Amino acid sequence: MRLPESLRVYASSRMLAILAMGFASGLPLALTGATLQYWLAESQVSLTNIGLFALVGVAYTLKWVWSPVLDRAPLPWLTARLGQRRSWLVLIQVLLALGLVGLGAADPAVDPWRTALFAALVAFFSASQDVVIDAYRIELLGDEEQGAGAAATQWGYRFGMIASGAGAFALAELWGWPSTYLVMASLVGVGLVTVLLTPEPAHPPSSTRPGFAAFLRGAVIEPFREFALRPRWLTILVFIVLYRFGDALAGGISTAFYAQLGFTKLEIASVVKIFGVIATMAGIALGGVIVFKSGTGRALIGAGVLAALSNFVFVWLAYAGHDLGALTAAIFVENFTSGIVGAAFVAYLSALCNLEFTATQYALLSSLAATGRTVLASSAGWLAEQLGWPLFFALTALAAVPGIWLAVSLAGSASAQRLELLERARPVGLEQPR
């Protein structure tokens, strides 16, 4: 009897809205990442330049810079009619759809600079959307619904990644890349319709026209000042940047690796974009259990070691070549361990947030987490060209060592002990950092 009652929360209209917004968050990421990467490789763009395309995602690293504006500044006309969160989401999602249309119309073989420009715009609007959706979700749900809301966000996010991954690859095989990106632009409408049908959430009101100085102090300075007063705060920030660097370096060029091994779009769609996402979700579920049983500190260390070792399966795949069974095994190992480490890492980021400054602090921490995937991983293509695939992937495993060492250091610190207490209070959110 208890099980149906406990599951009833997932059938609420608010939870369905969170699921759809998770889809909206997950949709754009691959369209400027792995999906675009295959298009570039197919267009004979060099590995070095493909690696540099990771820099278009720098918006995910810098979104904390403009997050206070999205959090507090009203939009003319729209905010009065839709509210603070909904007005920004409507504007951002319209611009995001237009950016995807422009990206699909670009030809990376003829004008890679135009492709990079539209990819950067899509990443900017996507990162901005994430900031508002994070705040929307937290404010829309009550305390007792936050856990279910986190799960709904995860599932929606993965569905969005399947659509822009496997779905985009299958469509590109049939219709080509320009038409595929048009379809992806239309799917932004899922989030847009959801926002228009969902009421504005309750959130702490800000004073009317408080002045720039007051806005700067309350929205920008206080969240950072509060964090900077914590023990070993600088070490924590360095750890966040480096913890998943090995995974980011490997992922920054992995789709081009599959393409060079001769795997087709449909093979990548079925194995990497569908089976791989399912393996990741299974890993997330196990990672959550590990965090609950052993605590965040131990989970971070163990998961970090597993993730580093999993990169060696790509060394094996490089020698195996175009073997669908080998690809399936490699993807399972890498994505399953990635899910485990992701659950531990997100639990860490979530517990670090002060509930008074949730939107800005989470934007800052998740931005730092994205640094490895964007700025630091931009050298992946050049390294792969210089070292060859086997040695490159061996290097990505070693690149995880500094982050694991910092995890060991922080696990026994006062900061980690404080984290364990915060973790038992109320998680802010469990979506993957973007």
Buried (B, 14 or more C-beta within 10 A) or exposed (E): EEEEEEEEBBEBEBBBBBBBBBBBBBBBBBBBBBBBBBBBBBBEBBBBBBBBBBBBBBBBBBBBEBBBBBBBBBBEEBBEEBBBBBBBBBBBBBBBBBBBBBBBEBBBEEEBEBBBBBBBBBBBBBBBBBBBBBBBBBBBBEEEBBBBBBBBBBBBBBBBBBBBBBBBBBBBEEEEBBEBBBBBBEBBEBBBEBBEEBEBBEBEEBEEEBEEEEBEEBBBEBBBEBBEEBEBBEBBBBBBBBBBBBBBBBBBBBBBBBBBBEBBBBBBBBBBBBBBBBBBBBBBBBBBEBBEEBBBBBBBBBBBBBBBEBBBBBBBBBEBEBBEEBBBBBBBBBBBBBBBBBBBBBBBBBBBBBEEBBBBBBBBBBBBBBBBBBBBBBBBBBBBBEEEBBEBBBBBBEBBBBBBBBBEBBBEBEBBEBBEEBBEEEBBBBBBBB
